[in-house]
Amino acid sequence: MKKYFSVSFSPCLRASMAILLLATSLSAQEVSQSLNANWQFTESGKNDWLSATVPGTIHTDLLAQGKIPDPYIGTNESKVQWVETKAWEYKTTFDVSEKIGASKHKELVFEGLDTYAFVYLNDSLILTGENMFLEYRIDVAKYLKKTKNNLRIVFHPASELIEKNKSASTYKNLPGGDRVYIRKAQYQFGWDFSPRLVTAGIWKNVWLEGKDANYCYTKIVTREVKNDTAFLTFLISPDWSEGAPLKFKINDDQRSYFTEKELPAYDKHSNNYSIKIKIPHPRLWWCNGMGKQEVYHFTLSIIEGKNKTLKKINHSIRTIKLDTAENAFKFYLNNEPVFIKGANWIPSDNFLPRVTPEKYYSLLKSVQQSNMNMLRVWGGGVYENDHFYNDCDSLGIMVWQDFMFAGGMLPDAKDFSKSIELELVQNIWNLSDHPCIALWCGNNEITEGWNNWGWQKEYQINAVDSASIIKTYSSFFEEKALQSVMLNSLGIPYITTSPSTGWGHPEAYKSGDVHYWGVWWGMEPFSSYDNHVGRFVSEYGFQSTPPLSSFALFDTDGNFSLNDATTQAHQKHPKGFETINEYMARDYPVPAEFSDYVYVSQVMQRDGISRAIADHRKAMPYCMGTLFWQYNDCWPVTSWSSVDYYGQKKLLQYALKDLYAPLLITVTERNDSILLHVINDDTISHKCALGFAWMDMEGDVKRTGFTPFTAYTGRSMMVLGFQKKEFFEKLDKEKGVLHLVLNYENNAAIISNYYFAPTKSLALTKDPGVVTDITAVTGKTGTYNVALRTVSLAKNVYLSFNDPNATFSDNGFDMLSGETKDVIITTSLSLEKLKTELKIQMMNTLVK
């Protein structure tokens, strides 16, 4: 295996980078010394040193020192653009610990440098960094002193590296623009959900690492799980061994798998030992909704004469496959088909070191609680922090991992090409041990852009140049990336690009994955989700504003309106509000008050995405996955997210728990027919009974029905069908609601309401008579129960008040005539303050 771990470099990229790259190495004598402390920074040439934080960014350091305004507040983004044009220096001093000093091998490790970095140790240039996504390891034994070592890093502007790579490339103006000429998080240059904040700095940890002469690299691969037996391979590469006799012993918490008396197969060519073991009745890792997330804790003993090295390795046993036969796009986990339910993930901050472990866990726990089983890490961001993948492992969230390429072609500069090849090797190797990794994807929407977005015309690329540019693209994504996956990530599938085909082509819905943007970009109605269902829908979405309490955090002037400069600055889609307004006018009341506009935008987003998810799940097993765009935000903004930057849930997020539950009821209108489907993607079948009531807004029931049936696992079933006249002759569609109840084992029930007319046309009672009773929950400080009652149907009841840290057990729900509902709220507000500030919005007061 070791032959796959290093790549040759040009002198410009520094041969020192090629020193063994793997952070997973371990030995009996490995020690580390953090160098995150005592950093200072200055603008190059000014020598006015200020305290810095590592990990960090230049923007957050400047902000902490009061040198720039907060770019997330108001219109301050435009006031900090000068930061990216300057060179910045960071420095620290350190003494070498005794243990590091006594080690034979001494490496300086930079987990991440952003991006064009010149590193000096005791005035010697030891590294030129040109890739934000690389970990750098430099042998520094000859540069180190016992005390008062000076470590200095000069970060040149990203624009300098862009120009350097442009000069070395055949084509100086590629689709995607300047950002494609630098290996840096692409969203930092601005996207339709993110600001332009081009950062620099030491964005990950720095440390010294010491090792003795004996250390090794290991990897465990689950080859297959068959007949209740797991077949594992341990790949062991001792750095010190050249075929010397070694003995091994492998244990987990329960048993021994390999004895000292047995010798594994040795590969002289790669200097690897390959140990194969069988585990009967394995405890498997399952995704959320399918089972537990089991982990084996192995201890590997390596014996060479009288020397013994111990290595502890955690490994989860699971197999993951992607079936693309017969045009399908279907995941199998441990040989079981999985309907994928999830969302797209973007970086959770433009200043990445600010994303704390607590924020990762909070966001990902909410993913789990929403019954999602997959997140797609989008290719315009970053390979995420270890906390992200560790949490996904423990919570059962599978990860579709894009490589960090999005919406732009590749330069052909030699050094650039070498750098991205190494980037893949490192990140594939470092991430592939996580059981959550379910798929590697070469890039986001590059094939789509090349074939369907008119890039050749926009960038004036002739036929000869076009062939050369696509050859560079194909060589990397279809050959080199595939090879990197095959050599360093056994058992995890790879696809070249997403989507497989553009949404404007009929074949896009017949094979592979599709990004369906007919809704939003194509201005098609929400009903078009029903007849644009692909085999796997990996992107689709609709925008809404963040909650009003979030606006209060970034629009500190309090001038809340659509035309306010801050509101406009925090909408990055060029036609964002124009698009929201057009869709709103079609089906919803368009309110004059900004707070009502915020509310209606969230109702509309939830309704649109709910329809898409229902249509995708209803098409199972033809369609086997739905990932909406997008789950989270990188700054406070009007966007497609279901959870905003501050962690506040939009109404879509509240609905996801039911939309992604194992059992789902859907209503489909087909010409003159009404069809009721029940979808079951649970691991078991269920004995069910589906009941319905067609009633008016005052609760007067016009028609009922009830039927028992078995909801078989892995199926979408049409349970009932009617002619529309059977309903509408009794009650006009604008005056009624179809109330559905699915009962199943253990007195469990799923409840859903369906309306046959657009919201703006419903005959809702202006004042449905909603009353509340707010009481403190005994024994829980800051927790309150809001008991609601209504006389007539109250549609989309939304509770809010100005506390961005408040949580609600539910929100945005319907209440039928005579219904009661309890909502649990946590807040720092007192009971008296909550009673005063609690606001209730509903469609009844807005519909004319």
N, C-alpha and C positions, 0 to 999 in steps of 0.2 A: 504493500500500500504506500510506502513512503515515497515511491517514485511519483505519486500523484500529488504529493503535498507541496511541492515547490515548483516554481516556474522561473525560467531564466528571464533576466531583465536587461534592458539597455542601461548603459552607464547613467543616463539621465534619471532613471528611476531608482538608482542605487542598488547595487548587488546586495547590500546589507539587508534589504527587505526580504531576501529569499531565505534567510536563516529560518529554520523550522517555524512554521506559522501557527501551530495548533495550540490553542489555549487549553486543550483537554489533557495535555501531558501531565504526568504525575510521577513522583519517585519517592523513595524513602527519605531523600535529602533535598526537598524542594522548599524554598522559603521565598517570601515576597515582602516588599516594603513599599507602602503606598507613598506616592509623591503628589498627592492631591492638595497638600497644604502649602500655605505661605507664598502663594503666587501674587504677582503684581502685573499691571499692564500699563501701557502708554501708547499713544499714537507715535508711530515711528518718527524719529528725529526731534521729538519734543522733550523727552526725558523728564516728564512730569508723572512719575509712577504713582499708581493708585492700587488699592487692594482689589484682587480678583477672586472669583470663585471657580473652582475646578471640581467636577465638570461644569461647564458654563458656555456662554457665548459672549461676543463683544457687546451685543445689544443689552443683554441682561446686566453685564458689568457696568456699562455706561449708565443704565437706568438706576442701578443700586447706588451709584455715585452722584446721582442727580444731574448728569451731563446731558441727558436727553429726556423728553417727555415720554410717557408710556404710549407706545405706538398703537396699542389696542384701544385707547380712549379717544373719543371724538374723531377728529380728522388728523390725528398726530402721525399717522403712517407717512404722510407726505413730508413731514418735517424731519424724518430720520433717514431719508434716502442717501444723504451724504456719507453715512457710516460705511457703506459698502465700497466707497471710492477710495478709502484710506488704507494704508498698511498699518498693522497693529502688532505690537511686541508684547510678549509675556515672558516673565522670568521668575525663577525661584532658586534657592540654594538648599543643599541638603548634605548631610553626612551619611556615609554608608554604614549600615548596621554591621555588627560583628558577624552575624550569620551569613549575610550576603558577601561580606569580605572574604569569608572562609570558603565560599562556594567556588567550584572549578569554572562553572559557566555563569556569566553575569550578563543579563539582557535587560535593556531598557524597553519597556512595553508601552506603546500608545494604543489604547483600545479604539480611539477615533480622533482624528485631527480634521478640522473643517477649515479650509481644504488645501489651499496652496501654501504649504508650510515648510519653512526652512529651520531645521532644528540644530542648535549648537550646544555641545557639551564641553565645558571648559575651553570655549572659543574654537573648538573644532566642529566643522560642519559634518554631522553624522547622518543626516537624512534630509531628503527633499520629498515631501509628501504631496501627492497630487490627486488623491482619491479619498473622499469623505467616508467611503464604505469599507476601507481597509483597516485591519489591525497591523501595526508595524512593530517588529521585534528587531532590535539592533544589539549586536554583541558589543558591549562597551567596556570590557575588561581593561583594555589598553588606555581608555580615556579617564577612568575613574580615579579619584583620590579618596583617601580615608575621610577627609573632612572638607567642608566648604566647596563642594562641587557646584558649579554654576550651570544651570540649565536654562537656555533661552530659546524662544520660538518666535520667528517673524512670520506673520500671516500677511501675504500679499493679497491685493484685491482679486476676487474671482475673475474680474474682467481681464487681468493680465494672463491668467492661465487659459482663459477662453481664446484670447488672441494667439497665444503660443500654440495651442492645439489647432487653431484655424490655419496658422501658417504652415504647420506640418501636414495638413490635410489637402487632398486633391480638390475638394469642394468647400468653398468658403461660406456658402449660404444654403444650409440644409433645412428641410422641413423640421419645425420645432424651434428654429432660431438659435440664438447664441447659447442657450442653456444646454443644448445637446453636446457642446464641445467641452463640457466639464462634468466630472463624476461627483455630483453633488445633488442633494435632494431637490428635485425639479420643482416641487410646489413652492419653494422659497422664492422663485422668480415670478410668482403670481400665477394664480389659476382662477377658475370661475367660482371658487369658494375660499380662496386664500389671498392674503396681501402679498406685496413684494417686500420681503424682508430677507435680504441675502446676508446670511450670518457668516461669522468666522469665529474660530476659537477652539479650545480643547474641550470637545463636546462629550468625551467619555473619559474613563479613568486612566491614570498614569501610574505605573509602578516599576520598581526594580525587581527582577526575579533572579534567584540564584538556584543552580542545580549542581549536584555532584556528577560524577562520571556516568552513573547508572540511572537512566530514566527511559521510559518507553511510551509508545502511543498505542491506544487500544480503541477498538470500535466493536459494538455488538450489532449484528444484523439478524432480524427475524426473517428467515428464508421463507417459511410457510407455516401455516397451522392447518393440520389435516388429521382427521380421525381422532380428535381430542388429544392431539400431540403437537407441541410446538417444536420446530426445528430451528435452533439458533447457531450462529457462527460467531466466535470470538476472533477478531483479527488483531494480532499482537505484533508490534514492531519494536523490539528492543534496540535502542540507539547504540548500545555498546556491543551487541552480539554480531558476530560474523559466522554464524552457523555453529557456535559453541553449544554443547549439550545443555539444554535447559529442561527443567521440570516445572510442571504447572499444577495448580490445584484450584478448583472453582467451587465456591460455596454460595448459597443464598441463606436466607433466614431459616430454611427448613431442611436442607439436605446438601450433600456433596455430589457434584456432577462429574468430577474429573480427578483422578488420583495421581500422585507423584510418580507412580510406576508406569504411567502411560505417556507416550511421547506423541505430540501432535504432528501434523504434516508441516514440513518446513519448505518454504519457497526460496531457493538460493538467489533467484533473480531479483526478487523484491525485498529480501531480508525480512519476510513476514512468517509468522506462525499462524496457522489456521486451525482453530479448535471447534469442532462441531459437537453440540450436545442436544439431547432430546429432553423435553420437559413434558411428562405426562400430565393430563388434566390441567392445562395451564390456566392461570388466572389472567384474563385478557383485559386490555384497555379498550373501553368502549366510549363512544361519543355521548354527549348529553342526550338523554332520552332512551338510550339503548342498554345501559348498564353502568357498572362502576369503572373507575379509572385506576386500575391496579398497577402497582409498581413492584418490581423485583429488586432486591438490594443484594447485589453480587459482591463477593470478595475474591479477587484474583491474587493468588500467591505465585510468585515467580522465583524459582530456586536455581541458583547457579553456584554449584559447589557449596560453600558454607554461607554464601550471601543469599538473603531472602528479601524480596521486595513485595510489599502489599499494595494493592490498589483496590479501592472501593468504587464500584460502578453501579449506578441505578439504570434500570432498563424496563420499559413497558413493552409487553408483547402484544403486538397487533399487526395485521396485514392490511394494506390499503391498495386497492386496484381501481383503475378507471377503465370502464368498458366503453369502447367507441365502435364496436362492431355493429354493423347494420345501421350506421348513422346515429347510434345512441350516444349519450354522454351521461354515464351512470356510475356512481361510486359504489364500491363494495368494501365494507369494513369487516374484517374477519370472515370473509366469504358471504356476508349478508348484505343485500342491497339496502342503500340508505337514501331516503329522500332528503335532499339538502335544504335546510331552512336557515337563512342567515342574512348577512349584510356585507357591504364593503366597508373596510376600515382605512382611515387615513391617519397621518400623524396627529396626535392629540394636542399639539402645540407647535407654533412656528419656532419657538425656542425650546428645543427638545429636552435639554437637561431639566426643565421645570416640571416634566411629567413624573410625578412621584410614584413609588410603588403603590401607595394608597389609591392614587387616581387610576392607575392601571387596574387594580383589583376591583375598585368600585364599578368602573365601566364594564369589565368583563363579567363580574358577578351579575350585573343587570342583563348582559347577553344571555347567560345561563338561565336566569329567571324568566326570560322571555321565550324560553323553549327553542332558542337557536342552537344549531349544532355546527355551524361553520362561519368563519369570517374570511373574507378575501382581502389580503394585505395588498393594497393598490400600488402599482409600479411607479408612481410619481412621488412617492414618499421615501421611506427608509426601511432597511432591514431592522426590525423592531428591537427594543431593549429586551434583555434576558427575562425581566419581570413579566413581560407580555407573554412570551412563549411558555414560561413556567406556569403562569396562571391558566393559560389555555390547556396545558397538560392536565392540571389538577381539576379544572372545571369541565373537561370533556368537550372543549371547543376545537373542532378541526380547523386547520389553517390552509387556505389556498394562498400560496406564497408567490406573488409576482417577483421576478427580478426587477431591479430598479431602473426600468426603461419605460417611458410613456410618451406617446404622441410626438415622436420625432425620429429621424433617421440617424444612423451611426456615422461618425467621421472615420476615415481610414488611416489616420495618423498611427504610426507604428507603436509609439510609446502608449498612446491611448488604448490601442487594441490589447497590448500586453497587460495593461492595468485592469481592464474589464475582464480579461480571462482570469486573472488572479482573484479579482473580486468574487467571481462565481465560485471558484475553488474554495476560497475561505468561507464564504457564507453558506454554501451548501454543506460543507463539512461541519461547520459549527452548529447548524440548525437541524441537521438530519437526524440527530439522536432524539429529538423531541417527538413523542408519539402523535402530537397534534398536527404535525406537518403531513398534509394529505395530497398536496400537488405542488409541483414547480411549474410556473408559467413564465415563458421567456419575456413577454412584454405586454403592455397595455395599449391596445388600439393602434399599433404601428401598421400592421397589415391593413387594418380597416382604413386608416388615414391615407395610406399610399394608394389603395385601390378605389376609394370612394369619396375622398374629401378634396380632390382637385389639386393636390400638392404640386404635381408636375407643372401645371399651368401657373399656380400662384408663385412658385419659386423659379419659373422659367427654365425648367430642366428639359433638355432635349433628349432624343431617344437613346443616343450613345451614352450620355451621362446617366440617364435613368437606368440603363442596364448595369452600369458599373456600381451605382449606389445600391441597387437591390441585390447585387452579388455580395457586397460587403455585409448587408443585412442577413442574407441567407446563410452565408458562411458562418456567421456568429451564432444565430439563433437556431438554425437547423442542423449545424454540425458541432461547433465547439461547445455550445451550451448543453446540447444533448450528451455529448461525450463527458462533460464535467459531471452531469447528473448520474450517468451510468457508472462512472468510476468512483464517485464519492458519496453516493446516496442510493445504495441498492434498495430496491423495493418501493421507492416513491415515484409515481408516474410524472411525466413531463409533457407539457404541450408548448408549442412554439409561441403562440400569441392568443390573446383574447380580445375581441370575439373571433370565432372561426370565420364568420361571414357577416357583412354589414347588414343592419336591420332593414335597409331599403330593398333588399333582394328576397324574393320568395324562398329561395333555398336556405336562407338563414334560419328558418323555422323548421327545417327538416333534418338538420344534422348539426353536431357540435354544440357550442354555446353561442348565445346571442346577447348583445347589449341592445335592448329595445328602447329606443328614444323617440318613437313616433309620438308618444305622449311627452310633452314638454318641448323638445326640439322641433318635432314635426307638427305641433299644435293639434294633434289628433285627440278626439274625446277619450275620456276614461273608458268608455265602452269598447274601445279598440283593443284593450288588453285581452279581451275575450277571444279575438280572432287573430292575435299575434303571439301565440304561445309556442315557444321553442322547446327543443329537447332539454335545454338547461338555460335558464335566463340569469345571466351573471351580472347584469346591470340594468337598472331602470329606476326612475325616481321622480320626485316632484318636490319643489321648494316650499318652505314656510318660514315665517319669521321665528326668532326665539321668543320666549315668554317676555311679558312686559317687565317683570322683575329683573331679567337679564339686561334689557335695554337700560334700566336705571343704573347698571354697573358700568356701561361703556359710553352712554350718552349722558354725561354728568351735568349738562346744561338743562336737561329735562325737556327739551323741545321736541317731544315725540310727535313726529308726523312723517308721512311718506316723502315729503319734499325737503325735509331737514337734511342739512349737509352730512351730519353723522350717519343718519339712516342710509343715505345714498352711498357714503363711503364704505359702509359695512354690507354692501350688496355688490358682489364681484362679477355677477353674470351681466353682460351688457344689456340684455333685455329681460332681466329677472322680474322686476316689478311689473313690467308691461305684460309678461307672460302670465304671472299670477293674476293680474287684474282681468285679463281676457277669460281665463278659465273660471274665475270667480263670477264674472258677469253671466256666464252661461248657465250656471246651476245653483248659485248661492246669492244671498243678499250681499250687496257691496256697501258696507257701512261707511258712514262719514267719520265716526270717531276712530282714532288710531287704535285704541285698546280693543275695540270690536274687530277692526281689520286684522290685528294680530290673532285674535281668537278664530275668526273665520278662516284665515289662511291655514291654521293648524288643523281645523276640522276638515278642510278640503284635502290637505296632504294625506291625512289619515284615511279618508274615504277612498282616494285614488289608489294608494298603495294597498289598502285592504282588498280592493277589487282585483288588483294584479295578483296578489298572493293567492286569493281564492281561485282565480282562473288557472294559475300555475298548478296548484295542488289538485284541483279538480281534474286536470289532464293527466295525472299519474296513471300508469307508468310511462306514458309517452313523454311527458316532462318529468324530470327527476331532480330538479333543483331550482331554487329561487333565492337570489341574493340582491336585495334592493340597495340602491345608492342613496344615502350613505349613512352609516351608523353615528359617527362622531364628528366633531369640528376641531379645527386647529386654532381658531380664534373666534371672538364673538361676531356672528355674521348671520345674515339671512341665507339659508342654504337648504340642501336636501336632507340634512341630518335628522335623526329621530331623538338624539340627545345633544343638547347644545354645549358650547365650550365650557360653561360653568357647571356642567353635569345636570342641568335641568331637563327633565323629560318633556318632550312635546307630546301631543295627544296620540301620535302614531305609536310612540313607545309604550304607552299604556295599553294600546290595543294588541300589541304583538304577542302578549302572553296567550291570548285566545286565538289569534290568527295562526300561530305556530304550535298550538296545542296538538297532541296526537290525534284527536277527533275534531273535525270541523264540519259545520253545516254551510252549504252555499245555495244561493238561489240564482237561477239562470233564466233570463227571458229570451225565448226563441220564437220570433214572429208572434203567433197568437198563443203560445204555450208558456207555462211556468213549470220549471223543473227544479226539484229539490234533491240535492246530492249530499251524501255524507262521505267524508274522506277519512280513512284510518291509516296512518303510517306508524302506528304503535307496533310494538314487538309481538302483540297478541291480538286475537280477534275479540270482539265485544258483543254481548247480547244487548240490543238497544231497542228503544221505542221512540219514534219521532212523532211529536204532536205539533199541531199548528192552530192558530186562531187568527182569523182575518177580522179586525176590529176597527172602530172609529177612534178618534182622539179622546173621546170621553169614556172609552172602555166598553162600549156596546158591541158585543161579538156578533158578527154576521155569518161566519162559517167556521167550523172546526173540523179537524181530522186527526187520526191517530193510527199508526201502524207499527207493529213489532217487526224486527228483522235482525240479522246478524251482520255486523260490520266486520268484514274479513280483513285481516292484516295486509297491508301493502296494496289496498285497493281504493278506488273511487267508485261509489255506487250511486246510481240514480234510484232514489227510494220512492218518490212520489212525483206525479205529473198532472197538470190541470190545464184546462183552457182558460184564458184570461177572462172570458165572459162569465165564467162561473163565479168569479170574484167581483168583477167590476159592474155587473148588473145589479148586485146587491149594495155596492158602495163605490162611489167614484174613487179612482186611484189616488187623487190628491187629498182625499179625506181619510185614508186608512193606513194601517200598519199591519204587516204580516209578522206575527209573533211566533217564534219557533222554539221548541224545547226538545232537546235530545237527552233522554234518560238512559243510563246504563248502570252497570253493577255498583253495589255499595251505595245506592241512593245518590250517585253523582249525576250531575246534569250540566248541559251546555245550553246557553240561552242566546238567542240572536234575534234581531229585529231587521226587517227589510221594508224599504219604501219603494213604490213603483213610480213616483214622480220626483223631479229634482227638488232639492230642499227649498229653493225659493218659491216653488209652486205649492207647497204643502199647506193645507188649511189648519195651521196650528193656532191654538188659543193664545192670544197675546199674553194673558196672565194665567198660567196654568195652576196657580195657587201653591207654589212651592214654599214650604216653611222649613226652618232648620232649628235644631236644638243642639247646642254645643256644650259638651261636658268634658271635664278632665278625666283621663284614664287613670284609675287608681294605681298608685305604685310606679307610675312611669312619668317622670318629670318631662315636661315639654311635649307630652303626647295627649291628643284630644280626639274625641269622637264627635263627628258631625253627623247627626241623624237627620235625614231629609225625608219629607213626605210631599206628595203632589196630588192634586185633584184631577187635573187633565194631563195628557201626555206632555212631558217636558223633554225637548229634544236637545241632545248634546250639552248636558249640564256641566259647566266648567267652573271649578272653584279656584280662586287665586287671591293672593295678597302679596305685599311687597316684602318677601323674605326669600332670597335666592337659594337659601339652604333648606327650605321647607321640603318635606316629602309628603306625598299623598298616596294612599293605598289604591286609589282609582281616580280617574278624572275623564271628563268628556263623554259621559254615559247618557243613555236615554232612561227616562223613568215613565213607565206606563201609568195610566189613570189608576189612582189609589195605591200606587206602589210606594214602598219605603226602602231606604238604602242608607247604610252606614259607611262613612269614609273616615279612615284614621289618618290624622295629620300630626306630623312632628314639626316643631318650630321653636324658636327662641322667644317668641312672643308670649305674653301672659294671656290667660283666658279672657280677661276683659279687653285687652288689645285685639285679640283675634276676633272676638265678637264684633268689635267696631270696624275692623279692616277687611274682614272676609267679604269677597265680592263673588256674586253668582251671575254668570252669563249663560244664556241659552238662545237657541235659534228662534224661539217663540217671540222674543222681543224685537227681533231684527226682520223677520219675514213680514212683508206688507200684506 
